[in-house]
Amino acid sequence: MGLFQKFKDGLFKTHEKLTHEIKRIVTRSPRLTATSIEELEVALIGADLGMAMTSQIITAVKGAYETQGNGGVDILAVAQREVEKALANNKAELRKEPGLTVVSIVGVNGTGKTTTSAKLAHFVKAQGQTSILAACDTFRAAAVEQIKLWGERLNIPVVSGSHGADPAAIAHDAISAAISRKADYVFIDTAGRLHTKTNLMLELQKVHRVIGKKTPGAPHEVLLVLDATTGMNALNQAREFHKAVPLTGLVVTKLDGTSKGGMVVAIQKELGLPIKFIGLGEQADDLQPFDAKQFAEALFSEK
């Protein structure tokens, strides 16, 4: 399957909802009226594109009608162009340091954080690079077992400890192992919730301090994993995490299971954080580097 087809299949629900609504509005009234503008706003906000992106698209549509006249405007093409333009400066590349690159994967439980850690390890392996997975979500026994299973399946080493062990100590050990094996990456699966009274953000900061002492400049990437099915609630999560541990990028999962895929655009536009990867399915290679052009085309194109 080609990469664009993956994007198209993964964003099918969002695409269908958006294009159906926009076609309905245009078919009923080829003229641009106050009612059709309002309905167009509702359709765009309904796909969680956010107010800023919606306003940008509406302004561009009005401008197109002024220059081209009624009946000559392809609203889907205008929307596609504006979304692509808004995401044009998105830097999706995963950072690579000359030696070891330490990547901290953060987010609340249920977003697909553990699976994302494994899929990122699989991604760099496909590029000929080696990695180690660190099972630092020690408060959730299921997370440790899950990442071990992924490690076995993908043939990637996992460093773990006992249930409830100090996550910072696991991260330290994983980095030591990676240095001794001359690995290219360490992917650290952090906790998304704690069973103790310790504040989650303080625990994350502690893990990052230990990482930084072990490897100066680390973590080199701090990627927040967001569940697309939660829509704009994900924006609040991104704000909170970004305050506590400065993020370098976002990974948006479960885009294939929602009609609210526009939240990718809204979050990137508000926070200015690059979307590094998006999850378009269950398989190991369904985590794909974000491509603004293909994303915009998959949302709006009828091809």
N, C-alpha and C positions, 0 to 999 in steps of 0.2 A: 504494500500500500504506500502511495506517495505521501509526502509530508502534508501537502495541501488537503488531500483527502482525509487525513487524520484530523486536521483542524475542522474541516467541514462536517465530518461525522460527529466529532466531539461537541461542536457548537450547534448541532442540528435543532435542539429544542429552542434555544434562544433565537436562532435564525428563523425558524418556522413561525414563532409567535410574532416577532418583529415584522417580517415581510407580510404576513397575513394581515396584520393591523394596518400597516402603511398602505397596502394595496386596497384594502376596504375603504380607507379614507379617500384615496385618490379616485377610485372608481365611482364613488358616490358623488364626488364634487371635484371635477378637474380644475376648478378655480380655487385659488387660495383664499379662504375666508377665515374670519375670526374663529368660527367653529372648527374648521379643519386644522387650524394651527393649534388650537387647544387640544384636539384629539391626538394630534401628532406628538405634542408634549407628553400627554398621558401614556402613549405607546412607548416612547423613548424612556421615560422615567420608570415605566412598568418593567422594562428590561434591565433596570438598575444602572443605567448609564450615568445617573447623577445629574444634578441641576446645571453644573458648569458645562458639561458636554452637551446636554440637551439644548441649552441656550445657544451654544456655538453652532449646533446643527440647524436650529430654527432660524438663526440669523442668516446662515448660508443659504437656506431654502428660500427665504424671503428675497435675498439678493438675486438668486437664480431666477425667480419668477419676475422680478423687476426687469432683468436684462433679456430674458428669453420669452417672457409672456406666458399666459396660461396654456396648459396642454403640452408645452415643450420641455418640461422639467422632469428629470428622473430623480425623484426624491431619494430612492435607495442609493443611487450613484453619488449623490451629494453627501449623504450621511456616511457612506463608505469612505469618501475622500477626506471628510472632516475628522473621522476617527483615526484614519491612518496618519493624518497630519498631526493630530494631538499626541500620538504615540511615536512620532518620528525619531525623537531623541532617546528612546528607550534602549539602554545598553544591556542586552540579554546575556552577554558572555559570562561564564563562570570564571572568577578570578583564578589566576595561576601564578604562584610565587616561584622563584628560582629553585627553592628546595621544597620543603613540606608546606602544603597549603591546608590550613585548618578551617573547616566550615562548621559553624554552629547552626543547628536546625532548631528553631523555636516555634512556639505556637501553643494554643490550648489543645487539650485532648479531643480526639474525634475529628481533627482536620485532615488526618492522613500523614502526620509528621513522621512516624516510624517508617511507614511505607515509602515516603518521599526520600528519607535518608538512604534506604536501600536502592531505590531507583536512581538516585544521583550517583551512587557508587557504581551501579551498572552502566550508567551513561559514560562516566570517565573510563571505565574498563573497555567499553566499545571503541574508545579513542586511543587505546593502547597504554593507558595509565593505570597505576595501581592505587589501591586505597584500603583503609581499615575503617570499620564501623565501630563506634563507641556507644554501648548501651547505657546511657546515662539517665534514662527514665527509670531509675531503680525503685521508685515508689509504686510502680505498676508492674507486677510480675508478668502480666500478659504482654507488655511492651517488650520486655527482655526476651521472652520466648519468641515473640513475633520477629524481632530483628535477627535472632539466631537462626530461625527457619529461613529467612530471606538470605542470610549469609551462606547457609548450606546450599540453597537452591542456586545462588548466583556465583558460588565459589569465591566468596569474599570474607576475609578474616573478621571476626567480631571479638572485641574486648568487652567483657562484662564482669559483674561482681554479684554478690549475694543480694537478695531482696532487701531493700532499705539501706544499702551501702551508700557511702558518700559519693554523690555524682561527680564532684570535683576530683576525687581520687581516681575514679574510673577514667575521666577525661585525661588526667595526668598520665596514667598507665598506657592509655591508647596512643598518646603522642610519643611516649618513650618507645613503644613497640613499632610505631610508624617510622621513627628516626632510625632505629636499629635495622629495620627491613628496607630502608631507603624508599618508603612509599611516597607517592605523589600527593595524596590527599588523606585527611582524616575527616570523616563525617560524624558529628556528635549529635546523637538523638537525645535532646534534653526533655525534662519533665514538663508537662502541660498543666499539672495540678499537683499539689502536695497534700499528703494525708496528715501532715504535722501543722503546727501553727506558724511555721516559717513562711514568710511571704515569698510567693513564687518568684517575683522579680528580684528580690534580694538573693535568692538561691542562684538564679541565673547570673547575676552580677558576680557572685562568688566563683562560680564555674569559670566565667570569663577572665577573672583576675588570675586564677590558677593557670589557665591556658596561656595567658600573657606572660607570666613569669617563666613558664616552661619554654615557650617559643615567642620571642619578642615580636610584637606587631600582631600576634594572633588574639582572637580569631580574625582571619583575613576576610571572611564572609560571615555575615549573620543573616540568615534567610528565614523570614517569617512565612510559615505555611498557613494558608487561608482556605477555608472550605467555601467554594463558590455557591453552594446551595443555601448558605446563610445570608446571601445577598449583602445588603449594605451594613448588616451587623458586623461584617468582617472589617469594615472601615474603623469601627470603634476599637476592635482588637488591635488593628495596626497602629492606631494612635497610642494606645496604652503601652504596647511593647516598644515602640519607637522611643518613647520617653525614658523607659527603663534601660534598654540595651540598644544603642544606636544600630539601626538595621541598615544593611547594604542592598537588600533586595527582597522580592516577594516570590513565593511559589503558590500558585492558585490551583487547587485540586478540585476534582469532581465536577469539572465544567460540563462533562457529558451527561450529568444528571440534573441539570437545571435549565430553566428558561431565563435566568437572571445573569447570563454571562457578561452583560454590560458592566457589572461591578468591577471587572478588571480595569476598564477604562476610568471609571469614577475614582477608584483608589489611586491609580497611577497619577491621575490629573491633580488630585488634592494633595497627596503626600510627596509627589515627585520622586518616589522610589521606583527603581526599575523592576519590571516584571521579568524575572530570570527564566522561570519555567512555568508551564501549565500542564495540568493533569487531564488527559483526554480519555482515560479508560483504566482498566484493571491491570493490564500487562506491564511487564518491566520496562518495555520501550514506549509505553504510552505517556511517559513524562517527556515533554518536548521543550527545547529552548523556545522562548517566546519570539514570534515573528509578527511585527505590527502589520505589515502588508497583508500577510495571509490571514491574520486574525480579522482584520477589517473586511476582507473579501469574504471570508467564511460567514461573517455576521450578516452581510447585506447582499452579496452577489447572487444573481439568479442562475449563474453558470453551473 
